[in-house]
Every structure is written in C-alpha cells, then in structure tokens.
C-alpha cells in the first residue's frame, strides 16, 4: 500500500515538473490580434427590417391561390443568412433566397397561400436567421368565403310565419 502511494506521488511530481514551458510564451501576437478583432465584432448582428410584417389578402373564394412578396433590408452590420422559413400550416408555403444578404442590401421572401380554411384565417411565417433574436415572424390574413360565395359557417334560418 505504501509503495503504491509512493509511486503515485512520484508520478505526480514528474508530471508537474516536466511542464516547464510557460503558456504565455506560446501565444503569438497575430493570434491575439485576430481574437481581439473577432471579439469586438461579436455583438454585430444582421437586422431584418421589413417594409411590412403583416399582409391582408382581403376576401378570397375558397381554394383561390394567392401570393405576396415580403421585402426586407439588412440594416445590421454583418451578412444576413436565412436558414429556414416555416408556416403555421401546410396551406402556406414560404420561399426565400439561400444567399447571404450583405449589410444595406435587400431581399425578398415569397409567401404562397392556397385559400384553404373558412371565414377569417390568419397564418404565421417564422423565419430562422442569424439575427440577434434568431427568429422573425410575419403574418398573413384573409377572409375565405365558401365556394358558393356565402361565407362558410353562415346559415340562413327559414323565415317564421
């Protein structure tokens, strides 16, 4: 037992004394400069500034396909990269550019809605991007009328005599 404690102690002493290099000596000035530059830009995020974040298609006949282009500008200080865009249901399909949008440049996001649903319909489109929040939200609305022209769900009661 004493021998094993002695062996562990000697091994620990050997390990600690063999590392005589100073860690500060292995750091180069170029690495320090690059790290300082990177850290100074850490808070610089792209910003998606939309011309409008909500669009109302108005009244639609059920099954009528419509689309709208949401325009935005990158008002931030670094390139904007859209990773994904998803809608709250399958009746709404967003498409976006997969190219980075440089600061000051503009981009577009096309949203297609197939006119499904009844009465007042609201759908959200969530954009995942490298902005500070990480997600941006758009809203589309429409009043979808039944195919016969009357609003869905509106029933006329027979006249009483």
N, C-alpha and C positions, 0 to 999 in steps of 0.2 A: 504494500500500500504506500509506504514511504517512497519507494522507488518510482511509482507512477506519478506521485505529486512532484517529485524532483524532476522527472522527465518533462512534465507539462510546464513547470516553471522555467526550465532551461530553454524549451522551445519558444515560449512566450518572450523571453528575454532576447533570444536570437532574432525573432521576427521584428520586434520593436527597434532593435538597434541596427538592423540591416537596412532600414529605410532612412538613410541619412539625407536623401535629396529633399530640398525644400520645394514644396508645391508651387510657391510663388515664382521660382526660377524657371518653371516650365511654361508659364503663361507669356504669350508673345503680345507685343503692342498692337499688332494688326487684329488679333482676336479680341482684344479689349475694345478697340475702336469699333469693330463690327458689332459686338454685343451692345455697346452703348447706343449705336445708331438704331439697331433693332428695337431696343427697349424704349427709345424716345418715340418711335412710331407705333408702339403697341396700342395706344389709345386712338389711333386714326382709323376710323371705320368708314365704310361707304354708307351713304344715306340715300334711300329710295324716296324721292319726292314725286308724288303722283299729281297729275293735273286734276284728277278726281279719284276718290276711293270708293265711290258708290255710283251705280248706274241703274236707272229705272227704264225698262223696256216699254212700260205702259201696258195697254191691253193687248193681249195676244189670243188668237184662236188656239185651242189645244192642239198640240202637235206641230206648231209653226216653229221652225228652227230660226234662231236669231244669233247674232254675234256682236261683240263690242270690243274695241281695242282700248286698253288702258295704257296711256302714255306716262312714262316716268323719266326723271333725270337723276343721275348720280350726283348729288350735291355734297358728297363726302370728300375725303382726302385720299382714298385708295380705291383700287378696282373693285367693282361690284360683281359678284358671281352668284347667279341664281342657281340653286342646287335642285329645287323641286317646286312644283306648284300643284296643289290638290284642291278639289272642290268638296263641298259637303255632301254631294251625291253624284251618282253616275250620269245624271242628266246634264251636267255642266262639265265642259272639258276646257281646261286652260292649256295654252301652248306658249312657250317662251323661248327666247334665244339662249343658247348654251355658251355664247361667247361672253367674256368679261366686258363690262361696261366701264370705261375709264371715267375718272372724275370730270364732270362738266358735260359728258356725253349723255345721249338719250337712248331709251329703249322702249319696246312695246311688249305687251302681254295680251294675247288674243284669248277671249273667253267666249265659248260657244254654248248656247243653251237650247235644248231641243223642245221647249214648250210643254213639258210634261207637268203634271200636277193640276190642281184646281184652285180657283179663287186666288187670293193673294199668296204669292210664292216669293220667298227670299232664300238666296243661296250665297254661301261664303266661299271665297277662294283664298287659301292660305299659301303664301309664298315663303319658302325657306331659302334664306340667302345669308351671306356673310356680313350682315348689318349688325349693329350692336345688340339689338333685340333678338336677332336670329329669325324672326318671323314677321311678316307683314300680312295684313288682311284686307281683302277687297269684298264688296257686297254688290250683288245684282238682285234686282226685284222685277216682278211682273205680275199683272193680274191676268190669270189664264182662264179664258172662257171655255165652256163646253163646246163640243164640235157643232151643235145645233145653233150656237150663237148666244144662248142664255147662259148666264154664269152658273157654273156647276154648283149643285147643292141648293139652288133656289127653286123651290117648288111652289106652284100656284095652287092655292086651295080652291075647291069648287065653290061657286057662288051659292050662298044660302038663300032660301026663298021664304 
